[in-house]
Amino acid sequence: MQVNIGNWVTLMALLWIGFSVSVLEGVANPLKGHGKGKHGKGKRWAVLVAGSMGYQNYRHQADVCHAYQVLKKGGLKDENIIVFMYDDIANHTQNPRRGIIINKPNGPDVYKGVPKDYTGDAANKNNFFAVISGNRSALSGGSGKVVNSGPRDTIFIYYADHGSTGFIGMPVGMYVMAHEFVKVLKAKHAAKSYKKMVIYMEACEAGSMFDGILPNNLNIFVTTASNPKESSFAFYCPDSYPPAPPHYTTCLGDAYSIAWLEDSSHVMQYGDMKFNNDFLATYIGAPPYTSHNENAYSFEPSTQTRRISQRDAHLLHLKLELQEAPDGSDEKMKAQKKLDGEISHRESVDKGFHLIGDLLFGEENSSTMMLHVRPPGQPLVDDWDCFKTLINTYESVCGTLSSYGRKYTRAFANMCNAGISVEQLKAASLQWAGVAIWVMNVDVGLGVNEIVGLGVEILDGIGSWALSKEFKEVACGWDCMHAYADAVSS
């Protein structure tokens, strides 16, 4: 297989990723003897995490399964590869090739042989931290495998999911907050439990997990698919080139993972820069390893005609579901309802956060305060406990943030930095969510999706009234809901 590299920046990125993976794989390369000789022989460990669930997120588990195959082919033992994934897509009813997962169009089955270490409810934050820490006693469910590493060992952590500003998700349970993750890494370093560590993170706003908070003296190098303020992108999607095969209604992979940093203009690096420079210097002037035999788990760089944001990939999936459903069928009606619900949900979330910003900061300052991005090198937020608390406060009123809603989590950090209290956010959130709650519980008995859709319509009316003196003087509870109901019905 030959790799055609279009520019020097892409070459450097490919070389770096080729190294960071091959040093853990032990594949044929100029550093085949890494970890041996005068430096002593250490074990190589890998933790692979797909942070999502659901067929619409096919690509994340496909990425992780492919990563397992690459590492396994490179010589890592199953006992040293630990996999987190919900494991709900291979045999999903929508999967055109039941029992098989592919990571590129007409590609090989990357699912076969993947260890089922932490699946279903065991794919959670507590187990993720316990595995990295090597703490078996803290595990709940799963295979029991942990990174039981020593001072000569190398560790590779790979994560793929939607992501958000300041945290990443797991298939089940609580978010992995940036400061908590870095705390686990610091403890691992303090325990002298590794020689070098590489973290490779495919997620939106992934840079916010490390920027300004990861020390540069932990012998950890991090590379992310995005900086602290941008999306990462899905790849091999049905309406792009190269497309997914017929009848696939979901993207097969992610651009950063599939092309090994082919789209390298937004690749971000954090941690020990000397560690990074040593790796790159080894490869300057040398092409990536080329074999005369086709590697079933390799990818030639491709040019995709259209980039699909991680958050828009779900919308694309719903549109394709609608196209695939037979005309006049129940499936068609259900698919249309799901698509309409998602569109309404997004409009509702947009208007809701704009309203909350107006209530907290005033209409003139709302956009600036809610969307402010700190300079590179500064952490997202000064008080991480405040950040976590405000997110929990919002979710207790308005429900769990969807993958789309997570685009607004920077707003919570800015609220903390501006001194907004829990009580202030709760009051503003109640004003946004209250009308829908009242309608659902008192009058109509609609489900959550219907309420989300209704929110778009009522927000047009609630906007100016919610900002008025009369609304703000009403205690936002049932009386507030009845007051607004009377107002809109008169």
N, C-alpha and C positions, 0 to 999 in steps of 0.2 A: 504494500500500500504506500503510495506517495502522498505527501502532504503539501499542498500548494498554499504558501503563505503570501498574503498580499502586501504586507507592510511590516516594517521593523518592530513597531509596537506590538503587533499581533504575535510576531515571532517570539519576542521576549516573554510575552504572557504565556504562550504555549510552552516555552522552555521551562518557565517557573512551575507551571502546573504539572508538566511532565516530570519534573524533578520531585516535586513535593509528593506526588503519588508514587513514583517509581522508587523513591527511597524507602517507602513503606511496603511496596510490592516485592522488591527484589528482582524486578524484571531486568532483562539485558539492557545495560546502559553503561556509560563511562564510570559510574560509581557503584558498580555491581558489588564491590566488597564493603560497602558502607556498613558500619556497625561491627566490623571485625578488625583483626590485626591489632595494632598498637592501642586502638581505642577500646578494645575489648568487645565481646559479643553480647549484644542486648536483644531483647525481644521486640517485636513490632506489634503494636496494638492499633485497632481501628474501632471507632464507634460511629455507626451510620444511623442517621435519624431522619425519617420522613415525618414531618410535624403535622400532617393533615389527615383527614379521612374523607371518604366519599368518592364515587366514580368521577365526579367533575374534577377532582384533584389527582387523577390517574398519574400525572407526570411526576409527582414527588416520590411516590413509592417506586415508580419505574426508574427514576434516577438512582435511588438507593439500592435497588436490586442490581442495576448495572454496576454501581460502584463495588458491590460485593463480588461480582464476577471478575472484575479487573483485579481486585486485591487477591482473590483466591487464585487466579491464574498466575499472579506474581509470586505466589509461594506462602502467603499468610495462611495459618491454620485456622480452622473454624473456632477453636478454643480462644483465639485472640481477636476474632471479629465479632462484634456485638451489634445486633441489628434491632432498631426500634421502628416498627411500622404497624399501622392498625390492621393490615392484612384483610382488606375488604374489597379489593378491586379485581384480583385474579379470577375469582369465581362470581363476580357481579353479573346480574342478569343482563346488563347493558354491554358487557364485554363481548365483542364479536368473536374472540378466540378464547373461549372459556378455559380457565386454568393456565393461561399463558399471559405473560406481560412482556411487551416489547418497548424499546426505548428509542427506536427509530423506525421509519417506514419499512415494512417488510423485514424488520430485523429479527435476530434470534430471540429465543425465550430467555429472558434474564431472571425469571422467577424461580426456575428450577434449582433446587439445592439451597436456596437462601435460608439461613437459620431463622427459626421463629422464636427469637429470644424474648422480646417484649412486644406482644401484640395485644389488640383489644384494649381492655381497661388497664393493662400493665404498661401500656405505652404512655407514661405520664412523667411529669416533672420530677417527682420525688425519686422515682427509679432511675431517671436520667442522671441526676446528681449523685445518687448512690453508686451507680456504675462507674462514673468518672472517678469518684473518690475511692473506689475499691472497697466500699462498705457494704458487705453482704447483709449485715444485720438490719440495715435500713430498707432493704428491698421488700416489696409486696407483690407477689406473683412473678411470673416470668421464669426464665431458665436458671436464674441465679448467677449467671456469668457477670463478672465485674472486671474492670481494668486493674488487675493485681500486678502493677508494674513496679519496676525498680529503677535505680538511678542511672542505669545504662540504656534504658528502654526508650523507644520513640513512640509517640502517640499521634494518631491522625483522627480528628473529629470532623465529620461531614454532616451538614444539616441542610435539608431542603424543605421549604414551605413558603407561605405567603409572607410572613413577617409583618413587622410594624415598627413604628418609632419607639425605641426603648424596650421592646420585648419581642420574643418569638413564641409561637404556640407549640403545643403538643397535641396529639390526637385526642387526648382525654385530660380533663382537669385543668389545673391552674397554668397561667402563663409562665414562661421562663423570663424573668425580668433581668435586664442587663447587669445591674449591680449584683444580683444574686449569682449569676453565672460567673462573673469575674471573681467573686468571693470564693467560689468553688475552685477556680483555677489557681488562685493565690494559695489556697490550702494545699492543693496538690503539689505545687512548687515547694512550699515550706516543708512538706513531708519528704522532699527529695525523691519523688516517685517517678521521675522521668528525666531523660537527658535533653530531648528536644520535642516540641509539640507543634503540629501544624493544624490550624482550624480553617476549614473551608466552608463558607456559609453562603447559601443560595436563598436569598429572601429580600423582600422589599425593605428599604431603609436599614439594611443589615449593618451599615457602618455605625449606626447609632448604638449598637451593642458594645462597641469598643472605643469609639472616638472620645478621647479625654478621660477615659476611666481604666483602660488596660495599661498597666505599667510596661515599660520597655525593657525590664530587667528580669523577666520570667522565663526567658529562652522559649518564648512562644511567638510564632509568626502566624498572623491571620490574614487571609485574603477573602474579600467579600464581593458579591455580585453587584452591590450598589453602595453608594455613599449614604450618609445619614438622612438624605432628603429625597431619594428617588426610588422608582420601582425597579424590580428585576423583571425578566421577560420569559414567557413560555415559548416553546420551540416545537417544531414538527406539528403544527396545528392544521386542522382540516382545510382551512381556507387560505393557507399560505403555501409558499414553495420552499423546500419540498414538503408536500402535504402528508398528513396521516392517511393510511389506506382507507378504502371505502367502508362506510358504516361505523367508523370511529367518530364519535361526537365530542371528543376531548383531545387536548394536546398530549403528546407522548413524552415530552421532556421539557427541560428549561435551558435557555440559551447559554447561560454561563456554564452549566454542567456539560451539556451535550457537545458544545464546540470547544471545550477546554479553553475558555476565555477568548474565543474568536472575536466576540464583540467586546474588545478590551478597553475601549475608550473610557468606561466608567468603573473599571476594576479599582478597588480600594485596598490599601494595605495598612495594617496596624501591628503594633507590638515591637519586637526586636528587629530593627532594620538591618543591623549587622548580620544577623542570621539570614535575612533575605539576600543581602548582597553577596555573601559567601556562596549561596546556592546559585545565583545567577552567574557569577563569575566563572563557575565551573563549566557553564554551558555556552558562554559567548563564543560565537563562531562555529558551534556544532549543531547540526540539524537534529530534530527529534529522531528517536530510534525508528528505523525502517526495516520491515521484514519482507521477505519475498512471499511469505504466506499471508493470506488475508486473516486478520485478527477479528474474530466474531464479535469481540467486545470493544472495538475501536470505531472511531468516527472520523470521516474526512470532513474538514471544515466546509460548511455550506453557506451560501448567501440566502438569507430569508428575505422575501419581498416585503413582508409586513411584520412588525414586531407586535406581539400581544402582551400587554401588561398582565402581570400575575393576577391582578384584581379583575381584569376584564375577561380573563379566560373562562370564568364561570358563566358570564353572560353569553359568550360565544357558545359554550356547551349547551345552554338552554335554547339558543336560536337553532342550533343544529339538531337538537332533539325534536323541535317543532318541524323542521324540514323533513326529518326521517319518518315522522309519524304519518300513517295513511290518512288521506283526506276523508273527513266525515267520521273518523273513528273516535272512540273515547280517549285513546292515547293522544290524539290531536288536541282535543279539548283540554286535557290535563296539562299537556305541554304548553299550550297557549296561556293557561292560567298560571303556571309556574313562571313563565317568562314575564307576563304582565306583573306578577307579584314582585319579581326581582327588580324590575324597572321602577315600580312604585316605591319599593323599599329604598332604593338608592336616592330617589328624589326626596323621600321623606327624611332620610339621614342627612342629606345635604342641607335641607331647610332647617332641620332641627338643630344642627350644630351652628348654623348661621344665627338662629334665634337665640341660642344660649350665649353666643359671643356678644350679640347686641345687648342682652340683658346684663351681662357681667362687665362689659367694657364700654358700652355705648355704641351706637351705630357708626359713628365716625372712626372709632379706634378698633372696632371689632376685628376686621380682617388682618390688620397689622399685628395685633396682639395674639390672635389665634394661630397665625401661620409663621410667626417669626422664627428664623433659623439662626442659631448661634454660629459664630465663626469656627472654622475647623480647629480641632485641638481642645475645644471646650466641651464638657459633658452636656448632655441634653438637658439635665435638670440639676439644680443644687441639692434638692432634698428628694432622694429616691423614694423614701417612705411616703412622702406627700403624693408623689406621682402615682404610686400603687394605690394609695387610699382614694384619690380622686377618681381613678378608673373604676374601682370597686363601688364607689358612691354612685357614679353615673349608671353602671350596670345594674345596681340594685333598684334603680328607678325605671330605666329605659330598656333593660334587657342586655344580654351578652352582646358585645360588639361582634358584628359579622366581619368576614374578611374584607368587605368593602368599608364598613364603618371604621376599621382600624386605620384607615388613611388619616383619620383626624386625631390620633393619639398624641401627636405633637402639641395639640391644643391643651391637653391636660398638663404637660410639662410647663408650658408657658403660663398657665394659670398658677401653678406652684411658684414659679419664678416671680410672678406678679403679686403674690400674697393672697390669692383667692382662697377662701376657707371652704371646708367641707359643707358648712351650712349654706353658703352662697351658691355653690354648685348644685346642691340638692334642691334648693328653691327654684333655680333656673331650669333644672332638669324636670322638675315636677310641672312647671308651667308648660314645658314642651310636651310632656307625655300625658299629662292629666286628662285632657279631653278624650283621647283615644281610650284610656283606661275606663273613664266614665261610660262611654258609649258601649264598650265591651261588656261591662259588668251590670249595667242598669237597663239599657234599652234594647239592644239589638242581639247580643250574644254572639257576635262575630268571632272568628278565629283570628290568630295572630297575623296571618298573611293579609286577611281582609282589613284588619285594623291598620296595618302598615300602609296599605293602599289608600284607605280613607284619610290617613294622616296628610297625604299630599294635598287633598282637596281642602281639608279644614285649615291647613297651615296658611293658605292664601288669605283666609279670613282672620286667623288668629294673630298674624304678624303685627299689624298696627295696633290691634286691641291689646295684645299682650304687653306691648311697650307703653301703653297708656297709663296714666296715673291711677285710673280706677282699678285696673287689673292688678297693679303692683300692691295696692292697698288691701286686696283680698287675700286672706290666708289660703294658700293653695292646697286645698283638700277637697272634700265633697262639695262644700259650699261654692268653691271656685268653679268646679265642674258644672254644677247646676246653673250658676250665673252665666257661664259661657253658653251652655245649651239654650238657655232662655234667650240670650242675645242673638244667636244665629237662627233661632226658629221664629223670631218676631219680625 
